[in-house]
Amino acid sequence: MLSFSPKDSTLFLIFGAIVGLLIYLDLFVFNKRAHKPSLRESAIWTLFWVSLALTFSLLIYVFHLDSANPGLAQQKTLEFLAGYLLEYSLSVDNLFVFIMIFAKFRIQQQYQPMILKWGIMGALLFRGAMIFSGAELVSRFEWILYFFGILLLYSAWKMYSHDEDEDFDPEEMKLLKVAKKFLPMTSSPHPEKFLVTEHGKKLFTSTFLVLLVVEFSDILFAVDSIPAIFSITQDSFVIYTSNVFAILGLRSLFFLLGGVMELFVHLKKGVSLLLAFVGIKLLLPLFSKWAFGREIHVSIEVSLFVIVGTLTLAVLLSLPHYLSTKKGT
């Protein structure tokens, strides 16, 4: 069974209390009314979630300061930051698909936050199960990391060489067809609800089907993103907390960048290169041992530099296209 160290257990309680409170406030206080977040509101929330993640990284550093092991605090903190940045950057691909899903189903902007909000709640549960299951498997069968590496290289090649979004049609998903066949559905439009009562019967709405599609698409993305973070660390505490902070900031990032995502033409290429890097990072120890007789590992400092550098370069290379398009309008 997986277990946390005493320090990680204390931090996890703090983390759970903070995240639980914020989720409660988000669901029942700040966003009770369906509305489209303004650019200013989205920017403030994005800054808030990023600041909260950075503050938590400081807590990790302080909690793990130990004279007997002076490098532990820095190592855990850098692993969290690298994992958080990696997961946050990989979520860019989610944003492209969410935009397409809402466009396909003609979901009005004021109802999109509600769907994303509950989609994120589901993602926290599903990703938690996948992370702890993956960590348990890795602790028992280390060779699974090499399988993850091959999977990530394949995903990187697909993302770089082919725009899968063009082939993605949520209305043709088998999940949707099965749900329509077995779930009692209402024919009346209720964009603000997932479940309604008609003639004494509980019926699902088309908005609930969109939520299913959003949830399922996130699970598909987690197949790439969760193996990717195992290239940074196998510490289940770091993996889960960095994932949660990245997921919680996804909704505000969606509304902050949703209108200009398509203008950052090189961003997806940058994300695909990151997938390739972490895939190589996972396979490098095996290859180096075979080729040179000793294992070579990429340090956490180098990983952090590559993640930040790749994203920065992708954005900078996209800026001329963005500025020319903005000037043209």
CORJOMO-V374454 format. One record per backbone hydrogen bond with DSSP energy under -1.0 kcal/mol. CO is the residue of the C=O (numbers start at 0). NH is the residue of the N-H. Records with the same first field share a line. If there is no record, write none. Layout:
BEGIN
CO: NH, NH
END
This chain:
BEGIN
4: 8
5: 9
6: 10
7: 11
8: 12
9: 13
10: 14
11: 15
12: 16
13: 17
14: 18
15: 19
16: 20
17: 21
18: 22
19: 23
20: 24
21: 25
22: 26
23: 27
24: 28, 29
37: 41
38: 42
39: 43
40: 44
41: 45
42: 46
43: 47
44: 48
45: 49
46: 50
47: 51
48: 52
49: 53
50: 54
51: 55
52: 56
53: 57
54: 58
55: 59
56: 60
57: 61
58: 62
59: 63
61: 64
68: 71
70: 74
71: 75
72: 76
73: 77
74: 78
75: 79
76: 80
77: 81
78: 82
79: 83
80: 84
81: 85
82: 86
83: 87
84: 88
85: 89
86: 90
88: 91
89: 92
90: 94
91: 95
92: 96
93: 97
94: 98
95: 99
96: 100
97: 101
98: 102
99: 103
100: 104
101: 106
107: 110
110: 114
111: 115
112: 116
113: 117
114: 118
115: 119
116: 120
117: 121
118: 122
119: 123
120: 124
121: 125
122: 126
123: 127
124: 128
125: 129
126: 130
127: 131
128: 132
129: 133
130: 134
131: 135
132: 136
133: 137
134: 138
135: 139
136: 140
140: 143
141: 144
142: 146
143: 147
144: 148
145: 149
146: 150
147: 151
148: 152
149: 153
150: 154
151: 155
152: 156
153: 157
154: 158
155: 159
156: 160
157: 161
161: 163
162: 165
163: 166
168: 171
169: 172
172: 176
173: 177
174: 178
175: 179
176: 180
177: 181
178: 182
183: 203
189: 192
193: 204
195: 202
197: 200
200: 197
202: 195
203: 185
204: 208
205: 209
206: 210
207: 211
208: 212
209: 213
210: 214
211: 215
212: 216
213: 217
214: 218
215: 219
216: 220
217: 221
220: 223, 224
221: 225
223: 227
224: 228
227: 230
228: 231, 232
234: 238
235: 239
236: 240
237: 241
238: 242
239: 243
240: 244
241: 245
242: 246
243: 247
244: 248
246: 249
248: 252
249: 253
250: 254
251: 255
252: 256
253: 257
256: 259, 260
259: 262
260: 263
262: 264
263: 266
265: 269
266: 270
267: 271
268: 272
269: 273
270: 274
271: 275
272: 276
273: 277
274: 278
275: 279
276: 280
277: 281
278: 282
279: 283
282: 286
283: 287
284: 288
285: 289
286: 290
287: 291, 293
298: 302
299: 303
300: 304
301: 305
302: 306
303: 307
304: 308
305: 309
306: 310
307: 311
308: 312
309: 313
310: 314
311: 315
312: 316
313: 317
314: 318
317: 321
318: 322
319: 323
320: 324
321: 325
322: 326
323: 327
324: 328
END
